[in-house]
Amino acid sequence: MKNIGVWLDKEKAHIVRIENGKEALETIVSEVENFRIHGGSGTRFKGGPQDVVQDSRYLEREKNQLRSYFRNIATAIKDADALVLFGPAEAYKKFHKELLENYPNLNKKIKGVKNADSMTTNQTIALIRDFFK
């Protein structure tokens, strides 16, 4: 039986495969940019010219980058028999939603979705090993 645990945030995903008591770690690095939206006054005087910030353009680009990142992860875990998702922020929840909407075969194999802080790789492996015991 191939048990797979995924710890992910917006920067990277650690995929831990446990098969026949052996563990293997794979890391997928995302290409999601950190968006810092600049805007506001173009002058030091109150009421001066304002820069128009196109939030929707940044958000749409981030959404497409996340979709590509999630597609890479889903491809890497497609052979799982059991799956668990962990993460420190919202990325693992968004990935769970993506699996629910677009990958029904993988979604059926999910045994847990849990919040977990940022960890070292050894802590991540231990967390996933303990989950499947």
Helices and strands as residue ranges (DSSP letters): E 2-8, E 12-19, E 22-29, E 40-41, E 50-51, H 55-76, E 82-87, H 91-102, H 104-107, E 110-115, H 121-131
